[in-house]
């Protein structure tokens, strides 16, 4: 069960079917992450790309806080349908759900730039897969000039030596690594 922690949908609970293999960002981690984001951005004015959306936990949080431009990329057909059904139930019309492999989506490049790109890939990914993801986001024209790429991963991973890395924050067994074009 996930809970929307702030905004117009604060307190709404969303329960994914038990057979879904998802690991939604915990409330503790989401609160910390959104504290950082709301101190850096005016959420209703930004565009967001959520990669590996799972059941849409991060998408609902952005929408609840007034974000009007959210693209959600998820490969699993059941998860995509769940996000679409949940947005209807919650009355959210600002989430565009794309059913596609994330790396294939990124390889196409983008005509659109996003202010925040959030990715929560499987924790058991190999280092090379993470490298490909980071390079694809930064090299294929997705991130706005003042935007940030935020990567959620387990605490054993360290991306501080990667180009464009700016900081890392740890919350429980989760770490968020931040990348941008400013450095």
N, C-alpha and C positions, 0 to 999 in steps of 0.2 A: 504494500500500500504506500502510495506517495501522497504528499500533502503540498498544496500550494501555500507558500509561506508568507507571501505579501501581495499587495495590490488589490484590485477589485474582486479577485477570486480567492482572496486569502481564506485559508481554512478548508477549502474544497479538498475532498479526499478522492483519490483515483486508485482503483484497484485493478491491476492487470490479472488476467487469468493465470492460475498457478502453473500451467504448463509452459508459460513464456520464460525463456532463458534470458533474463535481463538483470542488470545490476544498476538500478537507478542511483543517481547521485544522492547521498544522504542529506537529510534536512540540515544537519550541522554544517556540512561542506557547502551546500547551496546557500545557506545564510551568509557564510563567510565570503563566498564567491560574489554574491550579489551585493554585498557591502562594498567590495572593491569596485565592481562595475558601476554602481550608482554614484560612487565618489568620482569616477572618471568620465562618465557619459550621462547625457540626458536621454534616458531610455526611449521615450516616445519619438525621438529624432534620429534613431540609429537603425541600421539594417543588420540583421543577424543571420548567420549561416550556422546551422547545427548539424554536425556530421556524426554519424552513428547515433541517431536520435533515440533508438530503443523504443520506449513507450511515450516519449515526448515530454518528460519531466522538465527539462530546461526550457523547451518551447512554451509550455503553459506558464512558466514563471515569467518569461519575457512578456508574453501576451497579457498576463494579469497586471503587469506594471506599465502597460500602455504602448508597448512596441507594436508598430503597425506593419513591419516588414520582416517577416521571419521565413526562412527557407529551411526545411527539415529534410535531411537526406538519410534514408534508411533502406537497407536492402531486403529485409525480411517482410514478406507480403502481409503476414498476420499483424506485425507491428505497425505497418503503414495503415492498414485498415483500422486498427485500434486508435491510432492518432487521429485519423479522419473522423471516426465515430465520436471520439471524446471531444474533439473541437466542436462538433455539432451540438453535443449535449451541453457543453459549457458556453455555447454561443460565441465562439471565437471564429472570426473570419480572416484573421491576419496571418495564418500559417499556410504556406504553400508546401505540401508534402511531395517529395520526389522519391520514387522507388527506384533505387539504383545503387550499385556498388560504389562506395565512397571514392576509391582511387580512380575508378573509371570516370566518375563525375568530375573529379579534379583534373584529370588528364585532358579533358576537352577545353580547359581554360574557361574564362568568363568575360562577358561583356560588362558584367555588373561587379561592383566593388562592395565589400561588406565591412562594416565598422568593427564588428565582433564576429570572429569565427571560433566556434566552440567544438571540440572533438573529444569524444569519450570512447575510444576504440577498445576492443577486448583487452583485458589486463594481461592475458597470456601471449600477446603479440611478441614476436621476435624484434630485436633492436633494429634490424634492417627494415622491417615494416614501418616502425615509427619514423625512421629516417626518411623513407619514401613519402610518408604522409606530410611530414614537416616541410620537406623540399617542394612537394606538389602545391601545398597551400601558398608558400612564399614565392614560388616561381611562376605560377600560372594565373597571375593577375586577379586574384580574388580579394585581396586585402586592401582596404583604402589606405591612403597615405598616413593617416593618424589612427588607423585601426590596430586591433590586437588579435592575435591568434592565441587561444587558451586551450591547452592540452591537458586533459585529466588522465592521470596514470597512477600506477601503484608507486609507493614510496621508494621502492628499490631502484627505480629508473632515475637517471640523472641526465638532463639535457643541457646543462649549463655551458657545455663546450660548443654547442651548436650555434651557427650564425644566427644573428638577430634575437638570441635569447636575452631576456631582460631580468626576469626574476622567477622565483619558485616559492610557492606557499604550501605548507603541509597541514592537513586537517585529518587527524586519525590515520587511517591507512591509505588516504588519498592525497595526491599531490597535484597541484595545478602549476604548469609551467607556462610562462607568458613569452610571446615573441612579437616583435614589431619591426618597422622599418626605420625607426628613429635613431637607433644606435649605429 
